[in-house]
Amino acid sequence: MPHPFRHFQTITKHRHRVIAHCFRAGIGWQGLFHDLSKYTPAEFIPGAKYYQGTRSPNERERELYGFSYAWMHHKGRNRHHFEYWNDLNPATKMYEPVPMPVRYVKEMFCDRVAASKIYQGKNYTDAHPLSYFQRGNARKKMHAETADLLESWLLMLAEKGEAETFAYLKKIPNK
């Protein structure tokens, strides 16, 4: 059964947390535009249809069909996803990851922290985003430079907490 209201609440709560994190990381203006594509019919309708509240609806859609239409739409429009940063290498004639600009790695960090808070609820700790990253396979699909940078910030979050990590991120130039 579709859950449009609950899905709307979840994506809006997540977006607002990301915006707050982006301001703390020094990319506030960019954060205001975070995940607006989730409100388009291409993403919102499947999101409501496959909503579960404990994980991304894209995961359920993927289980049922082998891929997610909503995710395909989303990753092609949102530069804070490493999947956006793939291009054809002229030497190998293969699509390969390219390094992400720092401003989008910052947004990806903010997104991952906010998502962990939403899905973990009261069980969230500052170590969760790092743990999620390390047990997944995103590193294998990202450019090594991008993966190293993201992991270093997630490690800092786990070891030193939000205040120190966001203060550090804010000092990094947004190139």
Steps between C-alpha positions, in 0.01 A plus 500: 500500500645840403594740778523845337467699824756295693739506204460878473572537873811281480657666196420846634643425845812358333535799267471746788771314693727505195439874457596561864812286460593681178487835678729357770737373226517835321281412200166640619380638167574168331314317777181693427477314167573155646284215364228716345460230233347273768184711475461439124251234387783278366639462852212585734248247365734198528621634835145500637422163341805322648522696825593293807638762739813307597696522174492663161195410288748460212633187669154339494442600137840350416410172675181470297628601156877468508547878479331818613349748255492761775870452576593520132320834485647624829869419449504670161378831644678528833872569499550397862469134394825340390311308231447833321879534462574238236622578151643328198876460527642567150790260560301198622168578326334404830287702739706568811464710814653847499592707809210695649537871574541559875170689531308190386700266725400730787135469397535121469642493854208710628255275315647181647498636854139621468385169346664306783319719753165453327523122457677424831286732711586475870762233420712747300861557601768705327668170408204375296567690173858367495387146576240515223760627253756235594264204476356612168668487162487872411877535535553258210282715274632845598815665382768412759562869580131557572466182708808586707375851567151389600632221721742738676210732589281209614789376715541848649128507577521160673807596703451871571127565461284737302615834640866448415431333164263767372734776620779331303285462186397865514868605472559295183466709179198406289665434168 
